Amino acid sequence: MSGFSDMRARAYRLLDNILPFWQALRDEEFGGYYGFMDLDLNLDKKADKGCILNSRILWFFSEAAMLLRQDSLLNDARRAYKFLAERCIDKDHGGVFWSVTYDGLPADTTKHTYNQAFAVYALSAYYEASGNRDALKLAGSMFDLIEDKCRDEGGYLEAFDRAFTPADNDKLSENGVMAGRTMNTLLHLFEAYSGLYRATKSPAAAEAMRRVLDTFESKIYNPMLGRQEVFFDLEWNSIIDLTSYGHDIESSWLVEWGCEMLGDGALLDRIRAICRTLAGAVYGRAFREGSLRNECVRGEEDERRVWWVQAEAVVGFLNAGMTGPAEEILTFIEKKIIDKRPGSEWLSEVYPDGSHTENRKPIVEQWKCPYHNGRMCLEILRRIK
């Protein structure tokens, strides 16, 4: 290993790959950023553009502009903001579409709480980076929409049609179940509300954050197993035996980050204890061969090494003071996840030896973005001085 103090230099080197890759995906004709590049590096300029992808690009360039103090990055964020505001927002029914066509027309008009949350997160960061009051106003209106349209008496619902009538949650369900509620949506809703609170100190955002933290403590975290449950029915009954190592290690730092903002020492002590338990359990169960397993489904371990899981593990272990595993995973990323071909970025998933999986996941698609890996680099720079 190269030494803990060298992680800053390594993060800068990684950004020297991530930033220009995504800048090169600017769509100069129709706006925003191109939505698909396959594993063979074929760019499809007419592929649909995922609105989650666009929001995450907006968030990343906004955060990078603030930390690195580069005006060019703010211009990149401005491009994503313009596309989000003009093309991804439903002017008739409100909310963010799931996807739009390459030229900015509605494609998949599903409204998903997860997607609305990322718009709030991205718009809040862009406001902080740019001072754009219209972005702040839009973030506030999206927060109000989530609270009005996406909640019921039991918590937050998942999926809706264009007019916000509840629909099946096929987009965030997997492993043969159809979830009424998910840990994943709630995690990123909390993240979004934390970003809004950081930007505004909104009492309404703080109240919503506390409500989500209560659900995290009482329904999502399983103290008997030291993990989060993942998929639930509408009554918060877990519906599958699944440990998501990536989400557990991501939550272990992200939930603590948001909770710290609230200034409630007793609450933070309880949440931090849970987060440290999650990080320790992930290390014990999933850290193998200098990297992190993907998940465990019904007792069967998934040995794939997924790009975003490795990125979140670096931050999660750093947050828990486990610098050795963090550095080992960073080395794994450098050797086996980063695609060395010119014009590429990170591979989506590999086996522990670095070979491609049979899935041939693309380099760019609606979920493959600069959010997890870019954020890892920014968090290293924030945490290591």
Phi, psi and omega in degrees: 000153190272350182107137185303320184294341181277355184296329177299312180298322180293322177296319177297320179296321178296319177297331178294345172264314187293312185299306181293331178300311183285330174297327180287349180267011176299132175266100185287341183271313187249357177092165181069211184228146180301150191255357184202133170221125184279180185293337177272010177070025173276119180271125178260101183286349180250014175287151174302152178253114179291135181287332172296316178302314182295318179297320181291324174297317177300313180300314185296311182294328177295312180295319179295321178298320180291317184283317185270348177056052179240119181298329181297326179290327176294326175295321177296319177295320182299322178299314180294321179298315180300318181292319178298311184293325186266332189240330187268341180273133177280110184288341183269314186247354183081164179086174183256134174295163172288319179203161174231164177290170182301332180259014167090022176261154180303132177247280174265112187269011175305139172252119181241136180304321178304315182290320178298320181298316182293331174295317177300314181300312183292316181295323178296316179294320180294321176299316179298322183284325190250337188076012182288110183290332177295323177295319178296317178299319180293321177299318179296320180291326177291321175300313180299321180296316179300314182293330181274319189258336192251009180244150167230191184293341182264347183148218182258135173276173189254295193238150182215160170280187186300327183266013177069033166273130183306142182222170178297144183267057183289337185282334179238026171245153179199183178057031174080013178241158174241107189271137173278329176219152180224147172300320186299313179297318182294322178301313185280339170293317177299318178300315181296315180294327176294319177296319177295319180294320178301322183281333192232339190055037181293124176299326179294320177295319179298318179298317179294322177300317179296322179296318179293319179298324177297318177294320178302313181292317192265337187234324185272313180286130179254101184292336179290326183254353180063038181214171169269140166283156193248308184242137186226157166276184185291343178263013178068027169274129177295136187246007176202145175277097186215129171247116177263100183297323180296315180289327178295315181286328176295314179298328186298334176252326186289319178293319177296318178304311180292319182297323180303328183294334187284343177068027180251101186298317181295317178297316181298321178300317180293315182293318181297322178298318177297315183296321178293324176297316178301313181297317179295321179293319178298316179301314183292325187265332193236345182279108180219141175054039176071020183204179186245130170302163183280301183196172175233118184245117180051041177087356180257126182279134175265111188274000178298145174255106186265138188307312186286331178296317179296319180297314180292330179293323177301312182291316182298318179288323174300317181297326180274003181078016182260073189287331179299304176301323179300316181289323178298318180292323176299320177296318177301316178302312183298323185273326193234340180264320178294129179274119186281355180291140176301138178083011179242181182227247179255143171290150182286317181202145178221169168275167184305333179275001179093357179285151179295145171281165181291349184286339180049053180295145182288167176280327178225130169198187190298333179261347185259108196209179179271019185284302183289310184286323175295319179295322176305313180298316181294322179291323175300315181294327179286325189269336184246115182254000000 
